[in-house]
Structure formats: C-alpha cells, structure tokens
Amino acid sequence: MIRHLIGIPAGIVRLNFWWYSLATVVGSALWCSVLAWVGVTAGQDPEVLAGSVHRISLWVGGLMLFIGTLYYFFVHRHMRR
C-alpha cells in the first residue's frame, strides 16, 4: 500500500522521473529479495512450521512498538515545539 502512495510526495516536490524510477526499482528489488529470503528460511525451519509463528509475531510486534515509542519521543515530540 505504501509503495503506491510514495508517488504523491515525489510529484509534489517534482522529483526527477528517472531518479524516482531507478530508486523505486532498486527499492522494490531489495524488498522482494528480503521477503523471499525470509520466506525460504522460515519454510525450511520445522519449528516455525510447527506453530511458533505466534511467539515470533509477539517479538516482532514488541520491537515495532519499541521503535514507534523511540520515534515518538525523539522525533514527533520535537516537531510540536
């Protein structure tokens, strides 16, 4: 969803089309490679296939909450001043 919306701010700031296209292709290739690697690695791990995805999801959710809290305290709070 976010990839579709990135063109809006790029158009507002009148980003060079060729630079935008190159960055989009490189970013997409990198993101797809990471997702494919995670899928293959997780698919080969019997523990993950046996159902410990819930435990891993809790860790990932906790990490996202921690990063979001850091973002709020170090970036968002300073923007209000």
C-alpha positions, -999 to 999 in steps of 0.1 A, spaced: 0 0 0 28 25 9 46 19 -24 16 32 -43 14 63 -22 51 73 -25 45 89 -59 23 116 -43 51 133 -23 76 126 -52 53 145 -75 47 174 -51 85 180 -48 89 175 -85 114 147 -82 132 138 -114 112 109 -130 143 88 -139 158 91 -104 124 82 -89 120 52 -113 155 40 -105 150 43 -67 117 26 -70 131 -4 -89 161 -8 -66 139 -5 -35 114 -30 -49 141 -55 -58 157 -52 -24 124 -55 -5 113 -85 -26 147 -102 -21 144 -98 16 109 -111 17 118 -141 -5 148 -149 17 127 -147 49 101 -170 33 126 -196 22 144 -195 55 112 -197 75 99 -225 53 129 -246 60 127 -243 98 105 -271 112 99 -251 145 84 -222 126 62 -246 105 52 -264 137 35 -233 151 59 -210 169 49 -182 145 29 -167 173 59 -163 195 79 -147 167 50 -124 159 50 -112 196 87 -104 194 83 -85 161 52 -66 175 72 -57 206 101 -45 185 78 -24 164 62 -9 195 96 -1 209 108 16 177 75 36 175 80 48 210 115 59 203 103 77 172 76 95 192 100 106 219 129 117 197 111 130 166 74 137 170 77 155 203 103 179 189 82 187 159 54 201 181 76 228 196 
